[in-house]
Amino acid sequence: MRVSISRAFTGLADEDPDRLAVDDGTTRSDRRTLEERSNRLAWLLLEAGVTPDAFVTVIGSNTVDTVVATVAAWKAGATPQPLSPRLPPSDRDAVLDLVRPALVLTDQPMAQHRSMPLTGCGVGDGDAAALPDAAARSWKAPTSSGSTGTPKVVVAAASAHVDRDGRVAAFVPRHATQLVAGPLHHAAPFVYAMRGLMTGHELVLLPRFEAGAWLSAVERHRVTWGMVVPTMMSRVTALGPDRLASADVSSLESVLHIGAVCPPHVKRAWIDWLGPDRVVEVYSGTESNGLTMITGREWVERPGSVGRAAGGSAVRILRPDGTIAGQDEIGRIEFTRPGPATYRYLGRPEPAADAWHGLGDMGHLDGDGYLYLADRADDRIVSGGVDVWPAAIESVLEAHPTVRSCVVVGVPDDDLGERVRAVVEIGEHDTAENDLDESALDRWAAERLDPERRPREWVIVREPLRDDTGKVRRSRWRGAAADQGPPPPPAPPPPREP
């Protein structure tokens, strides 16, 4: 039954008010409490001047407060616009100037935009009665990752309605205790968490990803489903075979990974650990203009593939001249779905119906239509006239037992045009006994990479290179970035009151 998102939450609360809705480790909210808190806040939003189809920006971390604020925006007939609390002020202000939200729910100081505190939102003695039914024309407006610059605001074309009896997607269980390990301000965790919640999932929120905490949460909450990214998978694998073998993950029905190229050795480790039927991969983007899907069992037969087109989408590969590439020929990846565009970038013209859209990635199709990623087009390195794809090098280097993560970039070179620079992250407490220096890395690369793809320059750091969504700003490591030392770590989220 298709209803407004507002009515979907009310229906869940009416049917089973005492059932858990959200647990963030500090606060637990059953469905009745979520309904009452979001109703109180929605009335306040209306009193503050929020009108139908307005944007309500929510700058929060993985808390019950963030969920309440998002649900309240839907109940007020507005479009929630999740935004990272870790954005630099300049990027945050650029997004807000573009969005021009009716209200910002945040604990950060706001000088130029109307705001309301996020912490404790909807708690109190205000009106908790149900609101008139309302549904915005767009159900979400998240930002892109911003890995290539200031984040873009991606406005969904779908309205704030949901099929209460439907599934989030064919590869997501209908009923689940869902572990949310990625930040709710990021598009994929937001979609799977919120769509799951409004169709009956119970959400367990981690404040941020930590491998041991992820495993413990699966065991303690009897988690049945969750979404991860390759960075998370790599960190879980690094806990070691003894820890993985002792973990009780029998409740997990399946795990979805998304967001970046997964190193083959990490994918194999997860399939060996959980079994091929419990590991599913999806390749898509914030714009939701198409996707591919592959099961673990298919991947074992076609290692490295991200699957075939799914969900009514189609995929093609284009050469630089716009013609269709042949089988196994690397080119630009594009998707389409029949019908109107699924998104628009705020401030830009809406894409045409049935148009083909790219995510900036390169790859190829095999004879059976399975897609294989090469890398982002903008990340390609041309060294000595040879195309070098960073993801392939990163996968090899991240297989080293001491390397936690790796970022490969091209830097200007008078002789080669570009030379390959590898930035390698090791553990904060790793010591010289690990024998990981440039010579050791050179030997590892020489045994596994062609000469053209071997890094000619190394930078070893102890700070995390990627955020919890697996994203990285490569521009920080190009040019003189390596000479300036590692970039500062992201600012911590605002403190939470007990």
Protein Blocks (a to p, Z undefined) as FASTA:
>chain_A
ZZdfklmmmmmmmmmmmbcfbdghjaccdfklmmmmmmmmmmmmmmnopaehiacddddd
ddfklmmmmmmmmmnopacddddfkbcfklmmmmmmmnopabdcdfbdcfkbccddfehp
hiajbdfbdcdddddfbfbdcddehlnoccdddddfbdcdddfkbcfblklcfbdcdddf
bdfkbmklmmmmmmmmmnopacdddfbdcfklmmmmmmmnopabdcddfklmmmmmmnoj
klmmmpccklpmbdcdehiacdfklmmmmmmmnopklcccddddfkonaccdddfklmmm
mghiabjaeehiacddddfkopacdehiacddddddedjdfbdcehiacddehiacdehi
acdddfkopacdfbdfklpcceehiacdfklmmmmmmmpmklmbdcddddddfknopacd
ddddddfkbcfklopafklmmmmmmmmpcfklpcfbdcddfbdfbdfkopacfklmgcjl
mmnopaddddddddddZZ
